[in-house]
Amino acid sequence: MVTGQHGNIIRIISSNEGSIPIYFCQNKEIIHFNWDFKEITSTRQSLILDFEYLIKSTFEPTYTNRTAFQGISMLTAGASCTFSDETCNYKFPNTGKPSYQNIQNIECDEAAHIFLNLLKKKINLQLSDPNQIAIELSGGLDSSTVAIASALTHPSSKINTYGVIVSDPLLSESQQNRRNEVIKHIESDDYEIKIMDHLPSLYSPAQDRYYLNSEAYGDAFDSIWSQAAKNGHHTLFNGCGGDELFPQFLDEDFSTDRLRSVSDDSWSLYNQILMSRLTPKVQDILGSYLPLCSPKTNVDTGLMLAMARRAPLLLRFNLIPMYPLRDNKIIEFCNTLPLNLRLNKTLLTNLISNTTHSRLFSNYPKETFMHADETALLAQKKLLLNTCNKFKIIEIGLIDKKNLVRDLESINIKTPRYIFDYLLNILSIERFLKAYL
């Protein structure tokens, strides 16, 4: 509580990593703090929609102290908030430019050795109790690297791994083979589920207090997280942050990198359909600048967003999320590496291949949940069409009802991916609005 009578001041500073977001709001002289957005909204007598943020955060990676409702803010990584009487001043950190000089002549084995030692130091620092280490293991380069480094850091400790198997049959076999290789190498006890048994729900009842842009596959991850909690874990490691370690710099051409997400053509088509479907008001917002965004550092906003979205879901199971790859020293080192070690994450491929003596991690198809997204949307198509008369996204003027109905009616197994993406994004807004408004 802030009395303000004698100039009392409260200053809150977030950690640099910001793995657990802290939301706050101020009602008269009372300041409310909570890591759970769903709970802190209950302290507000009225919820005024921040339409600009809602649009920007759904269609673009936006990491900011603003939230979908005015008057509720997030204390972002490294930022500070000072409360005095009934005022609130929010300051972002001074990031500056990273100071590093590229290493041109380092050998891959030497670079992998340095990287592994840095990662082991980070893991040792984050893990207070090494017994029964819990790791989300997708079988990709990032999570496999974290799993192997954890085993090397605490060789006498038992490791438990948890994974979600993708639905696309062209990808699932490769994924399971890579997971099994890591599981065998680190001798972990494993628990896995299939995403097909936990397809995402695109339409939820109002009592489902949904997080905007939350983990889209919440049902699937809830299953493995609840099992981790039953197994007595209190911390969970994963490979989030691996993509940010190997960024594409402005003067480099990464068009041949198989690990980059979408082609320029697909991105262009996605933007075209957005601009042809969304209302003029929404189009203007997408073309505007969103103020009060946290400044970019040498870590992309995507990682911070992933941390903020997953943390409240994990904390429901009393699991603390840990991100070993999110470490300033590791990030700075990777930024010094020559292009040939960053392209296709060659450094991680070398590290895992040399450790496991397996070639499974070279040039494998990257697993995604896209197939599950499309399957879920097609399965729920009839329900969505039957209930779209009450959609909040139509009520607030995000999209015209005729356009939405036409697009939902026309989707089938041959519909291009960018159309699925557009529909899934606007339906995530609908699910959020239905839970709160």
C-alpha positions in Angstrom: 0.0 0.0 0.0 1.2 3.5 -0.8 0.1 6.2 1.6 1.8 9.1 -0.1 1.6 11.3 3.1 5.4 11.5 3.6 6.5 10.9 0.1 6.8 7.2 0.4 8.1 5.5 -2.7 8.1 1.9 -3.8 10.5 0.8 -6.6 10.3 -2.6 -8.2 13.1 -3.9 -10.4 12.7 -7.0 -12.5 15.4 -9.6 -13.1 17.4 -9.3 -16.2 16.1 -12.7 -17.6 12.4 -12.0 -16.8 11.4 -15.7 -17.0 8.4 -15.1 -14.8 6.4 -12.0 -15.8 5.0 -9.8 -13.0 1.8 -7.9 -13.8 0.7 -4.9 -11.8 -2.1 -2.4 -11.6 -3.0 0.4 -9.2 -6.4 1.1 -7.7 -6.4 4.3 -5.7 -3.6 3.9 -3.2 -3.3 0.1 -3.5 -0.8 -1.5 -5.8 -1.6 -5.1 -6.9 1.2 -7.4 -8.1 0.7 -10.9 -9.5 2.5 -13.3 -11.9 -0.9 -14.5 -13.1 -2.7 -12.2 -15.6 -6.0 -14.1 -15.0 -5.9 -13.2 -11.3 -4.8 -9.6 -11.6 -7.7 -8.8 -14.0 -10.1 -9.6 -11.1 -8.7 -6.6 -9.2 -10.1 -4.3 -11.9 -13.7 -3.1 -11.7 -13.8 -2.6 -15.4 -11.7 -3.9 -18.2 -11.0 -1.3 -21.0 -9.6 -3.0 -24.1 -6.3 -1.8 -25.4 -7.2 -2.4 -29.0 -3.9 -1.3 -30.5 -1.9 -3.6 -28.3 -4.4 -6.5 -28.9 -3.9 -6.3 -32.7 -0.1 -5.7 -32.6 0.7 -8.4 -30.2 -1.3 -11.0 -32.1 0.1 -10.4 -35.5 3.6 -9.2 -34.7 6.2 -10.2 -32.0 5.6 -7.4 -29.4 7.4 -7.4 -26.1 6.1 -4.4 -24.0 4.8 -3.4 -20.6 1.4 -2.9 -22.2 -1.2 -5.6 -22.0 -4.6 -6.3 -23.7 -6.3 -4.2 -21.0 -5.5 -0.6 -20.1 -4.4 -0.1 -16.5 -2.7 -3.5 -16.3 1.0 -3.5 -17.1 3.8 -6.0 -17.1 7.2 -5.5 -15.5 9.4 -6.6 -18.4 12.9 -8.0 -18.1 15.4 -5.6 -16.7 12.9 -2.8 -16.3 12.0 -0.8 -13.2 8.7 0.7 -11.9 8.6 3.5 -9.3 5.3 4.2 -7.5 4.9 7.4 -5.6 1.5 8.5 -4.2 -0.8 7.7 -7.2 1.8 8.0 -9.9 3.7 5.3 -11.7 6.9 5.7 -13.7 8.1 2.8 -15.8 11.7 2.7 -17.2 13.2 0.3 -19.6 16.9 -0.7 -19.3 19.6 1.0 -21.2 20.6 -1.8 -23.5 23.2 -0.2 -25.7 24.9 -2.0 -28.5 26.6 -5.4 -27.8 30.4 -5.2 -27.8 31.9 -8.2 -29.5 34.3 -8.9 -32.3 33.8 -11.8 -34.7 36.1 -14.8 -34.4 37.1 -15.9 -37.9 39.5 -18.8 -37.4 38.0 -20.8 -34.6 37.6 -24.6 -35.3 34.1 -26.1 -34.8 35.3 -28.6 -32.1 36.9 -25.8 -30.1 33.8 -23.6 -30.4 31.6 -26.5 -29.3 33.9 -27.1 -26.3 33.7 -23.4 -25.2 29.9 -23.3 -25.7 29.4 -26.5 -23.7 31.4 -25.3 -20.8 29.4 -22.0 -20.7 26.2 -24.0 -20.8 27.2 -26.3 -18.0 28.1 -23.3 -15.8 24.6 -21.9 -16.5 22.9 -25.1 -15.7 24.9 -25.6 -12.5 23.9 -22.0 -11.5 20.2 -22.5 -12.2 19.8 -25.9 -10.6 19.8 -25.9 -6.8 18.8 -29.5 -6.5 20.1 -31.7 -9.3 18.2 -34.8 -8.3 15.6 -35.8 -10.9 16.2 -33.1 -13.4 13.1 -32.4 -15.6 13.7 -31.5 -19.2 11.3 -30.8 -22.0 12.8 -32.8 -24.9 11.4 -32.3 -28.4 14.3 -34.0 -30.0 15.4 -30.9 -31.8 18.9 -29.4 -31.6 18.1 -26.9 -28.8 16.4 -29.2 -26.3 18.8 -32.1 -27.1 21.8 -29.8 -26.4 20.3 -28.8 -23.0 19.5 -32.4 -22.1 23.1 -33.6 -22.9 24.7 -30.7 -21.1 22.5 -31.3 -18.0 23.7 -35.0 -18.0 27.3 -33.9 -18.3 26.9 -31.3 -15.6 25.4 -33.7 -13.0 26.5 -37.2 -14.2 25.3 -38.9 -10.9 21.8 -37.4 -11.0 18.8 -39.1 -12.6 17.2 -37.2 -15.5 13.6 -37.3 -16.5 12.6 -36.2 -20.0 9.1 -35.2 -21.2 8.0 -34.8 -24.8 5.1 -34.1 -27.2 5.2 -36.0 -30.5 4.0 -34.1 -33.6 1.1 -35.3 -35.6 2.6 -35.1 -39.1 3.7 -38.7 -40.0 6.4 -37.3 -42.2 8.0 -35.7 -39.2 7.1 -37.8 -36.2 9.3 -40.8 -37.0 12.4 -38.6 -37.3 11.5 -36.8 -34.1 11.0 -40.0 -32.1 14.3 -41.4 -33.4 16.2 -38.3 -32.3 14.5 -38.3 -28.9 15.3 -42.0 -28.4 18.9 -41.3 -29.2 19.2 -38.7 -26.6 17.2 -40.7 -24.0 19.4 -43.7 -24.5 22.6 -41.6 -24.3 21.7 -39.8 -21.0 19.8 -42.8 -19.6 16.7 -40.8 -18.7 13.3 -41.9 -17.7 11.0 -40.6 -20.4 7.3 -39.6 -20.6 5.8 -38.7 -24.0 2.4 -38.0 -25.4 1.0 -37.5 -28.9 -0.3 -34.1 -29.9 -3.1 -35.8 -31.8 -4.5 -36.9 -28.4 -4.5 -33.3 -27.2 -5.4 -31.1 -30.1 -5.7 -27.4 -29.3 -9.1 -26.0 -28.6 -10.0 -23.0 -30.7 -13.3 -22.3 -29.0 -13.5 -22.4 -25.2 -16.3 -21.5 -22.7 -16.2 -18.1 -21.0 -15.0 -19.6 -17.8 -11.7 -20.6 -19.4 -9.5 -17.6 -18.5 -7.3 -17.7 -21.5 -4.0 -15.9 -21.8 -3.6 -13.8 -25.0 -1.0 -15.5 -27.3 -0.6 -18.2 -24.7 0.9 -21.6 -25.4 -1.4 -22.8 -28.2 -0.9 -26.4 -27.3 -1.8 -26.0 -23.7 -3.7 -29.3 -23.3 -0.7 -31.2 -24.6 1.8 -29.4 -22.5 -0.4 -29.5 -19.4 -0.3 -33.3 -19.7 3.5 -33.5 -19.6 3.9 -30.7 -17.0 1.4 -32.4 -14.7 3.3 -35.6 -14.9 6.5 -33.7 -14.1 4.8 -32.3 -11.0 3.6 -35.8 -10.0 7.2 -37.0 -10.3 8.2 -34.4 -7.7 9.9 -31.8 -9.9 10.1 -28.2 -9.0 12.1 -26.9 -12.0 11.8 -27.6 -15.7 14.5 -27.0 -18.3 13.8 -26.5 -22.0 15.6 -25.4 -25.2 13.9 -22.0 -25.6 16.4 -19.5 -26.8 18.3 -21.6 -29.2 17.0 -19.8 -32.3 18.1 -16.5 -30.8 21.7 -17.7 -30.4 22.2 -17.9 -34.1 20.6 -14.7 -35.5 20.7 -13.5 -39.0 22.6 -10.2 -39.2 21.5 -7.5 -41.5 24.4 -7.9 -44.0 24.1 -11.7 -44.3 22.0 -13.9 -46.5 20.4 -16.9 -44.7 18.1 -17.8 -47.5 19.7 -21.3 -47.6 19.3 -22.0 -43.9 16.9 -24.9 -43.5 16.1 -23.9 -39.9 14.5 -20.6 -40.8 10.7 -20.7 -40.4 8.9 -19.4 -43.5 9.8 -18.4 -47.1 9.5 -14.8 -48.2 6.7 -15.8 -50.6 4.6 -17.4 -47.8 5.1 -14.3 -45.6 4.1 -12.0 -48.4 0.9 -14.0 -49.0 0.1 -14.1 -45.3 0.3 -10.3 -45.1 -1.8 -9.9 -48.2 -4.6 -11.9 -46.8 -4.5 -10.1 -43.6 -4.8 -6.7 -45.3 -7.7 -8.0 -47.5 -9.7 -9.5 -44.6 -9.2 -7.2 -41.6 -11.1 -4.0 -41.3 -9.6 -0.7 -42.3 -9.2 0.3 -38.6 -7.1 -2.9 -37.9 -5.1 -2.4 -41.1 -4.1 1.1 -39.9 -3.0 -0.3 -36.5 -0.8 -2.9 -38.2 0.9 -0.2 -40.2 1.5 2.0 -37.2 4.2 2.1 -34.5 3.4 0.7 -31.1 4.8 3.0 -28.4 6.3 1.8 -25.1 7.9 -1.3 -26.6 10.9 -2.7 -24.8 14.1 -2.0 -26.7 15.6 -4.8 -28.7 18.8 -6.3 -27.4 21.0 -9.0 -28.9 18.2 -11.4 -27.8 15.2 -11.2 -30.0 11.8 -10.4 -28.5 10.6 -13.9 -29.5 12.4 -15.5 -26.6 11.1 -13.1 -24.0 7.6 -13.6 -25.3 8.0 -17.4 -25.1 9.1 -17.0 -21.5 6.2 -14.7 -20.6 3.6 -17.0 -22.2 4.7 -20.3 -20.7 5.6 -19.2 -17.2 2.1 -18.8 -15.8 1.0 -22.1 -17.2 4.0 -23.9 -15.6 3.6 -22.1 -12.3 0.1 -23.6 -11.9 1.9 -26.9 -11.4 4.5 -25.3 -9.1 7.1 -25.8 -11.8 9.7 -23.0 -12.2 10.7 -22.6 -15.9 14.4 -22.5 -16.5 16.0 -21.5 -19.8 19.7 -22.4 -19.8 20.3 -21.1 -23.3 19.2 -17.6 -22.2 22.5 -16.5 -20.8 24.3 -13.3 -21.6 27.7 -15.0 -21.8 26.4 -17.7 -24.2 24.7 -15.1 -26.3 27.8 -12.9 -26.6 30.0 -15.9 -27.5 27.6 -17.1 -30.2 27.5 -13.6 -31.7 31.3 -13.8 -32.2 31.1 -17.0 -34.2 31.7 -17.0 -38.0 28.8 -17.6 -40.3 29.7 -21.2 -41.1 29.2 -22.2 -37.5 25.8 -20.4 -37.1 24.2 -21.4 -40.4 21.9 -24.3 -39.8 23.1 -24.3 -36.1 26.2 -26.2 -37.2 27.8 -25.7 -33.8 25.0 -27.6 -32.0 24.9 -30.3 -34.7 28.6 -30.9 -34.2 28.3 -30.9 -30.4 25.5 -33.4 -30.3 26.8 -35.7 -33.1 30.3 -35.9 -31.5 28.7 -36.6 -28.1 26.2 -39.2 -29.2 28.2 -40.6 -32.1 24.9 -40.4 -34.2 24.2 -38.8 -37.5 20.5 -38.4 -36.8 20.9 -34.7 -36.0 22.4 -33.8 -39.3 20.0 -32.3 -41.9 16.8 -33.6 -40.3 13.3 -32.2 -41.1 12.4 -29.6 -38.4 9.4 -30.8 -36.4 6.4 -28.4 -36.0 2.9 -28.6 -34.8 1.5 -27.1 -38.0 -0.2 -30.4 -39.0 -2.0 -30.4 -35.6 -3.1 -26.8 -36.1 -4.8 -27.6 -39.4 -6.3 -30.8 -38.0 -7.8 -29.0 -35.1 -9.2 -26.2 -37.2 -10.8 -28.6 -39.6 -12.2 -30.7 -36.8 -13.8 -27.7 -35.1 -14.9 -26.0 -38.3 -18.6 -26.8 -37.8 -18.7 -25.6 -34.2 -17.0 -22.3 -35.2 -19.5 -21.7 -38.0 -22.4 -22.4 -35.7 -21.3 -20.0 -33.0 -19.7 -17.1 -35.1 -22.9 -15.0 -34.7 -21.7 -14.3 -31.1 -18.0 -13.7 -31.9 -16.4 -10.8 -30.1 -13.9 -10.2 -33.0 -16.9 -9.3 -35.1 -18.5 -7.2 -32.4 -15.4 -5.1 -31.8 -14.9 -4.6 -35.6 -11.8 -6.6 -36.1 -13.2 -8.5 -39.1 -16.4 -8.5 -41.2 -18.6 -11.5 -40.5 -19.1 -12.3 -44.2 -15.4 -12.6 -44.7 -14.9 -14.8 -41.7 -17.7 -17.2 -42.6 -16.6 -17.4 -46.2 -13.0 -18.3 -45.1 -14.1 -20.9 -42.5 -16.6 -22.6 -45.0 -13.9 -22.9 -47.7 -11.1 -24.5 -45.6 -10.1 -28.1 -46.4 -7.0 -30.2 -46.4 -5.7 -28.5 -49.5 -6.0 -24.9 -48.1 -2.7 -23.0 -48.1 -0.9 -22.8 -44.8 -0.9 -19.0 -44.8 -4.8 -19.0 -44.7 -4.7 -21.4 -41.7 -2.2 -19.0 -40.0 -4.5 -16.0 -40.5 -7.6 -17.9 -39.2 -5.7 -19.3 -36.2 -4.4 -15.8 -35.2 -7.8 -14.1 -35.2 -9.4 -17.1 -33.4 -6.8 -16.8 -30.7 -8.1 -13.2 -30.1 -11.7 -14.5 -30.1 -10.8 -17.1 -27.4 -9.2 -14.4 -25.3 -12.0 -11.9 -25.6 -14.6 -14.5 -24.9 -12.9 -15.3 -21.6 -12.8 -11.7 -20.3 -15.5 -9.5 -22.0 
